[in-house]
Amino acid sequence: MKKRIFVDTNILLDVLLEREGFYYDALNIWASAEAGNVEAYVAAISVNNVHYVIRRLKSETTAMIAVRIILRIFKVVPVDADILSRAADFHDKDYEDDIQQQCAMKAKCSQIYTRNPTHYDSSLVAVLPPSSFMR
């Protein structure tokens, strides 16, 4: 059985925008997901957040290409009323990250990869920086 991991929005953006200092660690996760070595999940809100950021920094065309690539490589966890309610009840530091964590738990992921580990409760799911990823 493949390892199930959850990928935070910042990891997606690090690859798509080739962010200096973060790109290669994020690319390692992305490439493993694309190769099918892991089951990689993202929250539905990550897709629209990526679109918004890339559209503002690049173009609408580039943003839609990014969306299509994400949808081809990653499994998307729906964000429904239950997820939103659980995140609201749990609300810790950042509601958006609380939503992400609830999505990771719903998808039964063993790890969350993010550059913002302090925004997550590591007692619920292991929270790791992208530099720690091993295939």
N, CA, C and O of each residue as an XYZ file, in Angstrom:
540
protein
N       0.843     -1.186      0.000
C       0.000      0.000      0.000
C       0.891      1.253      0.000
O       1.858      1.341      0.757
N       0.556      2.193     -0.841
C       1.332      3.425     -0.946
C       1.076      4.338      0.242
O      -0.008      4.351      0.827
N       2.096      5.088      0.574
C       1.966      6.090      1.633
C       1.025      7.181      1.146
O       1.107      7.626      0.001
N       0.120      7.609      2.043
C      -0.815      8.689      1.731
C      -0.301      9.961      2.400
O      -0.173     10.026      3.623
N      -0.011     10.965      1.584
C       0.497     12.223      2.119
C      -0.428     13.370      1.714
O      -1.159     13.289      0.727
N      -0.373     14.419      2.496
C      -1.151     15.617      2.198
C      -0.179     16.749      1.896
O       0.808     16.937      2.608
N      -0.460     17.491      0.850
C       0.422     18.547      0.389
C      -0.262     19.900      0.572
O      -1.338     20.145      0.027
N       0.374     20.765      1.339
C      -0.158     22.106      1.598
C      -0.015     22.974      0.344
O       0.820     22.705     -0.520
N      -0.826     23.994      0.262
C      -0.828     24.908     -0.882
C       0.547     25.494     -1.155
O       0.937     25.645     -2.312
N       1.284     25.826     -0.104
C       2.583     26.475     -0.327
C       3.550     25.570     -1.086
O       4.412     26.065     -1.811
N       3.422     24.270     -0.933
C       4.288     23.330     -1.660
C       3.951     23.372     -3.150
O       4.845     23.372     -3.995
N       2.663     23.408     -3.463
C       2.235     23.502     -4.860
C       2.775     24.781     -5.501
O       3.313     24.757     -6.608
N       2.623     25.886     -4.791
C       3.082     27.172     -5.311
C       4.599     27.220     -5.445
O       5.123     27.843     -6.368
N       5.302     26.570     -4.534
C       6.770     26.541     -4.618
C       7.224     25.924     -5.933
O       8.185     26.391     -6.544
N       6.535     24.875     -6.369
C       6.897     24.227     -7.628
C       6.426     25.070     -8.812
O       7.207     25.379     -9.712
N       5.164     25.432     -8.804
C       4.594     26.122     -9.956
C       5.227     27.490    -10.210
O       5.324     27.930    -11.356
N       5.654     28.156     -9.144
C       6.283     29.477     -9.291
C       7.810     29.404     -9.211
O       8.498     30.423     -9.276
N       8.328     28.172     -9.068
C       9.775     27.946     -8.957
C      10.401     28.900     -7.931
O      11.374     29.600     -8.212
N       9.809     28.901     -6.742
C      10.267     29.797     -5.683
C      11.666     29.437     -5.205
O      11.933     28.315     -4.773
N      12.532     30.407     -5.296
C      13.927     30.218     -4.917
C      14.033     29.826     -3.441
O      13.383     30.413     -2.575
N      14.856     28.836     -3.183
C      15.074     28.365     -1.827
C      14.094     27.285     -1.390
O      14.317     26.615     -0.382
N      13.013     27.111     -2.141
C      11.987     26.135     -1.768
C      11.669     25.152     -2.892
O      11.111     24.083     -2.647
N      12.017     25.506     -4.095
C      11.614     24.757     -5.283
C      12.029     23.291     -5.241
O      11.186     22.418     -5.446
N      13.286     22.995     -4.986
C      13.777     21.623     -5.123
C      13.185     20.669     -4.086
O      12.873     19.524     -4.413
N      13.029     21.116     -2.864
C      12.398     20.247     -1.855
C      10.947     19.966     -2.227
O      10.474     18.836     -2.105
N      10.248     20.994     -2.678
C       8.848     20.823     -3.081
C       8.754     19.945     -4.326
O       7.848     19.119     -4.441
N       9.681     20.122     -5.249
C       9.688     19.334     -6.476
C       9.881     17.848     -6.187
O       9.326     17.006     -6.893
N      10.647     17.522     -5.178
C      10.854     16.133     -4.787
C       9.514     15.477     -4.413
O       9.242     14.342     -4.806
N       8.695     16.190     -3.665
C       7.364     15.686     -3.293
C       6.486     15.570     -4.537
O       5.854     14.541     -4.775
N       6.461     16.636     -5.317
C       5.643     16.700     -6.538
C       6.001     15.538     -7.481
O       5.114     14.848     -7.983
N       7.295     15.330     -7.715
C       7.740     14.288     -8.638
C       7.347     12.904     -8.141
O       6.991     12.036     -8.939
N       7.408     12.693     -6.854
C       7.019     11.408     -6.284
C       5.520     11.170     -6.477
O       5.092     10.051     -6.762
N       4.735     12.227     -6.319
C       3.294     12.121     -6.553
C       3.009     11.845     -8.023
O       2.189     10.989     -8.355
N       3.682     12.569     -8.891
C       3.468     12.398    -10.328
C       3.877     11.005    -10.796
O       3.239     10.435    -11.682
N       4.929     10.460    -10.211
C       5.395      9.120    -10.575
C       4.518      8.021     -9.977
O       4.653      6.852    -10.337
N       3.623      8.394     -9.068
C       2.758      7.404     -8.443
C       3.414      6.664     -7.296
O       2.917      5.620     -6.873
N       4.517      7.180     -6.783
C       5.204      6.536     -5.661
C       4.469      6.738     -4.341
O       4.621      5.943     -3.415
N       3.676      7.798     -4.256
C       2.852      8.080     -3.090
C       1.467      8.495     -3.581
O       1.305      8.928     -4.722
N       0.479      8.358     -2.712
C      -0.837      8.936     -2.979
C      -0.819     10.313     -2.347
O      -0.798     10.440     -1.123
N      -0.827     11.335     -3.171
C      -0.714     12.701     -2.674
C      -2.060     13.414     -2.796
O      -2.686     13.432     -3.856
N      -2.476     13.993     -1.683
C      -3.771     14.670     -1.596
C      -3.582     16.163     -1.375
O      -2.610     16.605     -0.763
N      -4.538     16.926     -1.891
C      -4.621     18.359     -1.623
C      -6.070     18.684     -1.297
O      -6.982     17.965     -1.706
N      -6.274     19.748     -0.574
C      -7.631     20.216     -0.282
C      -8.177     20.946     -1.505
O      -7.422     21.572     -2.249
N      -9.468     20.866     -1.706
C     -10.098     21.566     -2.826
C      -9.773     23.060     -2.787
O      -9.618     23.688     -3.835
N      -9.672     23.629     -1.591
C      -9.375     25.065     -1.510
C      -7.990     25.393     -2.039
O      -7.743     26.524     -2.460
N      -7.085     24.431     -2.026
C      -5.746     24.671     -2.563
C      -5.797     24.955     -4.057
O      -5.031     25.773     -4.567
N      -6.694     24.283     -4.751
C      -6.777     24.453     -6.196
C      -7.188     25.878     -6.537
O      -6.561     26.518     -7.381
N      -8.232     26.381     -5.890
C      -8.637     27.756     -6.201
C      -7.647     28.785     -5.658
O      -7.490     29.856     -6.245
N      -6.981     28.476     -4.548
C      -5.965     29.403     -4.029
C      -4.769     29.495     -4.984
O      -4.241     30.584     -5.213
N      -4.348     28.368     -5.534
C      -3.268     28.363     -6.515
C      -3.687     29.174     -7.740
O      -2.913     29.986     -8.248
N      -4.903     28.952     -8.207
C      -5.394     29.704     -9.364
C      -5.338     31.208     -9.083
O      -4.851     31.980     -9.909
N      -5.829     31.611     -7.937
C      -5.857     33.034     -7.586
C      -4.447     33.641     -7.578
O      -4.220     34.693     -8.176
N      -3.521     32.988     -6.913
C      -2.159     33.521     -6.793
C      -1.474     33.581     -8.154
O      -0.874     34.597     -8.506
N      -1.561     32.506     -8.911
C      -0.865     32.471    -10.204
C      -1.510     33.442    -11.197
O      -0.809     34.065    -11.995
N      -2.821     33.574    -11.154
C      -3.483     34.532    -12.036
C      -2.999     35.951    -11.760
O      -2.767     36.730    -12.684
N      -2.849     36.277    -10.475
C      -2.384     37.622    -10.112
C      -0.914     37.854    -10.473
O      -0.537     38.956    -10.872
N      -0.089     36.818    -10.332
C       1.343     36.967    -10.604
C       1.727     36.723    -12.063
O       2.703     37.290    -12.554
N       0.966     35.886    -12.746
C       1.318     35.497    -14.129
C       0.191     35.895    -15.085
O       0.172     37.007    -15.612
N      -0.747     34.967    -15.300
C      -1.871     35.227    -16.211
C      -2.983     34.207    -15.960
O      -2.771     33.196    -15.291
N      -4.153     34.482    -16.498
C      -5.281     33.556    -16.395
C      -4.943     32.229    -17.089
O      -5.260     31.158    -16.573
N      -4.312     32.306    -18.238
C      -3.942     31.086    -18.965
C      -2.988     30.228    -18.148
O      -3.181     29.018    -18.035
N      -1.969     30.840    -17.583
C      -1.000     30.109    -16.760
C      -1.687     29.509    -15.535
O      -1.386     28.385    -15.136
N      -2.610     30.266    -14.943
C      -3.341     29.781    -13.767
C      -4.184     28.553    -14.110
O      -4.223     27.602    -13.331
N      -4.851     28.557    -15.249
C      -5.679     27.411    -15.630
C      -4.822     26.199    -15.989
O      -5.217     25.064    -15.726
N      -3.673     26.425    -16.576
C      -2.750     25.310    -16.845
C      -2.327     24.683    -15.515
O      -2.287     23.459    -15.387
N      -2.012     25.518    -14.531
C      -1.620     25.015    -13.205
C      -2.741     24.188    -12.582
O      -2.487     23.124    -12.017
N      -3.968     24.668    -12.683
C      -5.120     23.937    -12.132
C      -5.226     22.563    -12.780
O      -5.402     21.558    -12.092
N      -5.119     22.523    -14.091
C      -5.249     21.237    -14.798
C      -4.135     20.264    -14.416
O      -4.366     19.062    -14.293
N      -2.935     20.791    -14.231
C      -1.821     19.933    -13.832
C      -2.063     19.369    -12.434
O      -1.880     18.173    -12.206
N      -2.468     20.213    -11.513
C      -2.760     19.759    -10.147
C      -3.825     18.666    -10.170
O      -3.676     17.638     -9.509
N      -4.894     18.884    -10.924
C      -5.989     17.911    -10.965
C      -5.566     16.584    -11.584
O      -6.160     15.546    -11.292
N      -4.554     16.608    -12.428
C      -4.054     15.380    -13.048
C      -3.172     14.581    -12.084
O      -3.161     13.351    -12.125
N      -2.435     15.283    -11.219
C      -1.432     14.621    -10.384
C      -1.931     14.283     -8.979
O      -1.618     13.219     -8.446
N      -2.698     15.178     -8.391
C      -3.086     15.045     -6.982
C      -4.542     14.633     -6.838
O      -5.384     14.950     -7.678
N      -4.815     13.924     -5.758
C      -6.193     13.592     -5.394
C      -6.727     14.766     -4.585
O      -6.048     15.281     -3.696
N      -7.946     15.181     -4.901
C      -8.526     16.367     -4.264
C      -9.530     15.948     -3.196
O     -10.450     15.173     -3.457
N      -9.336     16.474     -1.993
C     -10.258     16.218     -0.888
C     -11.305     17.324     -0.904
O     -10.961     18.499     -0.774
N     -12.589     16.962     -1.062
C     -13.638     17.979     -1.082
C     -13.724     18.729      0.247
O     -13.514     18.157      1.316
N     -14.028     19.987      0.157
C     -14.256     20.801      1.352
C     -15.765     21.019      1.444
O     -16.355     21.776      0.674
N     -16.366     20.330      2.411
C     -17.809     20.427      2.591
C     -18.128     21.038      3.951
O     -17.224     21.439      4.684
N     -19.393     21.106      4.282
C     -19.815     21.719      5.544
C     -19.204     21.000      6.745
O     -18.853     21.641      7.735
N     -19.075     19.688      6.667
C     -18.492     18.926      7.766
C     -17.038     19.339      8.014
O     -16.638     19.572      9.155
N     -16.259     19.426      6.947
C     -14.846     19.842      7.067
C     -14.776     21.256      7.640
O     -13.996     21.522      8.554
N     -15.584     22.149      7.106
C     -15.565     23.546      7.571
C     -15.961     23.649      9.036
O     -15.382     24.429      9.792
N     -16.946     22.859      9.427
C     -17.397     22.867     10.824
C     -16.330     22.305     11.758
O     -16.063     22.872     12.818
N     -15.727     21.197     11.363
C     -14.656     20.613     12.187
C     -13.489     21.580     12.335
O     -12.920     21.713     13.418
N     -13.135     22.252     11.252
C     -12.044     23.227     11.300
C     -12.419     24.409     12.197
O     -11.576     24.926     12.930
N     -13.667     24.830     12.140
C     -14.122     25.936     12.989
C     -14.105     25.530     14.459
O     -13.710     26.317     15.320
N     -14.532     24.304     14.744
C     -14.530     23.819     16.126
C     -13.102     23.657     16.644
O     -12.828     23.885     17.822
N     -12.209     23.265     15.759
C     -10.821     23.025     16.136
C     -10.011     24.313     16.148
O      -8.962     24.383     16.788
N     -10.485     25.316     15.456
C      -9.723     26.529     15.110
C      -8.591     26.825     16.085
O      -8.797     27.062     17.275
N      -7.392     26.799     15.525
C      -6.176     26.979     16.309
C      -5.536     28.306     15.945
O      -5.837     29.324     16.569
N      -4.657     28.318     14.947
C      -3.930     29.530     14.590
C      -4.406     30.138     13.284
O      -4.453     31.359     13.135
N      -4.757     29.282     12.345
C      -5.080     29.733     11.003
C      -6.219     28.857     10.476
O      -6.041     27.656     10.274
N      -7.380     29.458     10.257
C      -8.557     28.687      9.848
C      -8.308     27.929      8.544
O      -8.729     26.780      8.412
N      -7.636     28.549      7.587
C      -7.362     27.872      6.322
C      -6.515     26.620      6.559
O      -6.787     25.568      5.980
N      -5.501     26.730      7.397
C      -4.679     25.557      7.702
C      -5.459     24.525      8.514
O      -5.204     23.327      8.394
N      -6.398     24.972      9.330
C      -7.265     24.032     10.049
C      -8.116     23.235      9.057
O      -8.346     22.039      9.242
N      -8.579     23.910      8.005
C      -9.330     23.219      6.948
C      -8.417     22.192      6.268
O      -8.823     21.056      6.021
N      -7.197     22.598      5.971
C      -6.251     21.688      5.338
C      -6.033     20.452      6.218
O      -6.034     19.323      5.726
N      -5.849     20.676      7.513
C      -5.596     19.550      8.421
C      -6.800     18.613      8.474
O      -6.638     17.393      8.473
N      -7.987     19.169      8.520
C      -9.186     18.325      8.529
C      -9.299     17.521      7.236
O      -9.741     16.372      7.259
N      -8.906     18.111      6.119
C      -8.894     17.382      4.844
C      -7.881     16.238      4.878
O      -8.162     15.139      4.400
N      -6.712     16.499      5.439
C      -5.690     15.454      5.553
C      -6.207     14.296      6.394
O      -5.983     13.131      6.065
N      -6.889     14.616      7.465
C      -7.434     13.567      8.330
C      -8.547     12.795      7.617
O      -8.631     11.572      7.733
N      -9.397     13.510      6.882
C     -10.470     12.837      6.144
C      -9.900     11.875      5.106
O     -10.459     10.801      4.880
N      -8.790     12.254      4.474
C      -8.165     11.412      3.457
C      -7.280     10.320      4.073
O      -6.683      9.514      3.359
N      -7.207     10.309      5.393
C      -6.408      9.325      6.118
C      -4.922      9.378      5.723
O      -4.264      8.352      5.549
N      -4.429     10.606      5.591
C      -3.017     10.804      5.275
C      -2.188     10.652      6.544
O      -2.613     11.050      7.628
N      -1.013     10.078      6.398
C      -0.144      9.886      7.556
C       0.755     11.091      7.805
O       1.318     11.246      8.889
N       0.885     11.945      6.784
C       1.782     13.089      6.911
C       1.232     14.287      6.146
O       0.586     14.145      5.108
N       1.508     15.473      6.689
C       1.237     16.726      6.000
C       2.588     17.362      5.711
O       3.423     17.495      6.605
N       2.797     17.752      4.462
C       4.019     18.472      4.095
C       3.672     19.940      3.879
O       2.805     20.287      3.078
N       4.377     20.785      4.617
C       4.110     22.213      4.582
C       5.354     22.992      4.984
O       6.243     22.467      5.654
N       5.403     24.253      4.565
C       6.461     25.127      5.065
C       5.993     25.877      6.309
O       6.742     26.678      6.867
N       4.781     25.628      6.740
C       4.229     26.281      7.929
C       3.867     25.258      9.008
O       2.703     25.179      9.399
N       4.821     24.482      9.493
C       4.481     23.407     10.443
C       3.870     23.906     11.745
O       3.117     23.168     12.380
N       4.164     25.119     12.158
C       3.596     25.618     13.416
C       2.116     25.963     13.287
O       1.458     26.237     14.291
N       1.583     25.954     12.064
C       0.165     26.241     11.859
C      -0.718     25.004     12.034
O      -1.943     25.085     11.944
N      -0.085     23.867     12.285
C      -0.808     22.598     12.369
C      -0.613     21.950     13.728
O       0.373     22.198     14.422
N      -1.577     21.112     14.093
C      -1.489     20.340     15.328
C      -0.854     18.990     14.991
O      -1.512     18.108     14.439
N       0.404     18.837     15.320
C       1.132     17.609     14.954
C       0.715     16.402     15.787
O       1.173     15.290     15.521
N      -0.141     16.593     16.784
C      -0.621     15.439     17.543
C      -1.708     14.693     16.768
O      -2.038     13.557     17.107
N      -2.263     15.318     15.738
C      -3.322     14.688     14.949
C      -2.778     13.961     13.725
O      -3.216     12.856     13.407
N      -1.835     14.576     13.050
C      -1.178     14.028     11.855
C       0.256     14.534     11.883
O       0.499     15.679     12.265
N       1.201     13.707     11.489
C       2.599     14.156     11.439
C       2.715     15.333     10.471
O       2.230     15.270      9.341
N       3.353     16.388     10.922
C       3.520     17.598     10.118
C       5.013     17.775      9.859
O       5.812     17.885     10.789
N       5.372     17.801      8.572
C       6.787     17.782      8.212
C       7.129     18.864      7.188
O       6.291     19.235      6.366
N       8.360     19.365      7.241
C       8.811     20.286      6.212
C       9.124     19.503      4.933
O       9.436     18.315      5.007
N       9.050     20.133      3.788
C       9.338     19.427      2.543
C      10.749     18.848      2.476
O      10.974     17.851      1.791
N      11.690     19.456      3.171
C      13.075     18.965      3.154
C      13.206     17.566      3.759
O      14.196     16.879      3.508
N      12.229     17.140      4.545
C      12.298     15.822      5.188
C      11.684     14.710      4.352
O      11.712     13.549      4.759
N      11.128     15.043      3.193
C      10.450     14.052      2.378
C      11.436     13.048      1.793
O      12.467     13.417      1.230
N      11.093     11.768      1.942
C      11.853     10.686      1.314
C      10.874      9.783      0.592
O       9.823      9.433      1.129
N      11.220      9.414     -0.612
C      10.322      8.573     -1.427
C      10.138      7.282     -0.797
O       9.419      6.434     -1.325
